[in-house]
Each structure stands twice: as C-alpha cells, then as structure tokens.
Amino acid sequence: MKIHRFKEINSTNTFLKELPKKEEYEVVIATTQNSGRGRRGNLWTSEEGGAYFSFVLKEKSDIDISQYMKLPLVVGYSLLRTFEKLEENLDFKFKWTNDIYVNDKKISGILVEKNREDFIIGIGINLNNKITGEVAAKGCSLSDITKKEYNIEEVIFKVIEDFKENINYYLSGNWNEILDYLNGKNYLLNKAIKIDLRNGNQKSGVAKEIDNSGEMIIEIDGKREMFSIGEIHISK
Ligand code: BTN
C-alpha cells in the first residue's frame, strides 16, 4: 500500500485527485488540512488531533456502475463497524447519506468523489481534537467523550482494512444485510426534518427508513417520498 504523509496539506482528497496515476488503496494522511472539504462545498475544519485521510478505490469493469451508487453508504457502514470495534460502548448512528453521529453530535464525515476510473474516499474523524466554541453544539470528538487519546494511524489503518473487507462483502451480494444494519442505526428515523433540494428549495417531513435503492424515505403530508440526495437538517 502506497502511503503519503503530510504535516499540512490543502485537502487529502484534492491531493489524490491531482495525482496523475494512482494505485488501488494508495492513501494520503494529513495531520492538518488548510482547505479540508466537506460535501456540497462545505468546509471541513481539520485541526491537529483529528484523523484526515483519503484512499483510492478503482472502478472494476465487471461491476455495474449502479452498484457504485451506494458506495457512500457502504463506507458509512464500514466506518460504523470499525467504531464498534473500538469497544467504547457508544451508540454510533448513521445519518444518511454519510455522516456518523454519537450522542446527537457529528463525529465523522465522508466525502466520496469520482476521478476518472477512480473513486477517492475521504474520511474525517474527530478523534483526539477538542471541539470547542460554537461548533461544539453540533460536533464532538471521540476523545471529548471518552477522555482517551487514540493512536491516529492505528485507527486510520483499521478503517481501511475493514473497508477492504466490507466492500468485498457488498460486491459479493450482501447489500440487504448492510442495509438492515444501516437502518438499525438510522439516526434520522422518525425525526422531523427539513431537506435542502438541489434547486434551492426545502421540504419538511418526517424521516423514515433508507430504502433498497439507498434512497431516504421522507413522509411529507402523509405521503412517502424518496430522495437520492439532499442535506437533511433536524427541525427544532
Ligand atoms: C462531510 O461531512 O461533508 C464530509 C467531510 C469529509 C472530510 C474529509 S477529511 C479527509 C478528506 N479530505 C477532505 O478535504 N475531505 C475529506
């Protein structure tokens, strides 16, 4: 496995995107990022102590592209399984489409990007970093909760090793098992939410389960509607 380590970088995803030739599971790890990116153009604050890394998954020609549509969900599933192995006895939850929450706060975010025939899987985990100020209302780190100090690289390599196993599990026909697991950890289930749509509009409803195609079901005025993308906010 080819590994690039940086004390500081703009973004580990951007680095891999700009790398002309990449190997499967080539990985970039950074102590800090000065332009860490989240989904929908959001900034991902990347202070020292967090785990910031990206790795490459090559698209396989014998696998239908539709299979890859659920990749972010499979990454989320895999991350949850890794967190469980840390044996902290915490109730990690999955917030569709690909955030991990614990105690109603975001602990980890995933950014999957396509770059020619490669997928770049970027993961940020609030691990040893302390979250303070305004952000502490929405996010937390593992260390904020457990008061422990984690070995960042050890966690990163566990995440990647588990992902290798779980992507094979998924591609060998176990989507239903993965979906059941994600629905069992569905942070949004039965919560009143608002979803931001691509056209700038917003819809309000009650979040239900993730359906077989990986879409989120939201009950709006008593009718179940499906959403394939969109940022979800919990209504106050
Ligand atoms: C999100 O919550 O919207 C996704 C956040 C993803 C952050 C990670 S940190 C490592 C990798 N490099 C980036 O610039 N982003 C991802």
Residues whose N, C-alpha, C, O or C-beta is under 5 A from the ligand:
A	BS01	BTN	S11 T12 N13 S35 G36 R37 G38 R39 W44 Y52 F53 S54 G109 I110 L111 G122 I123 G124
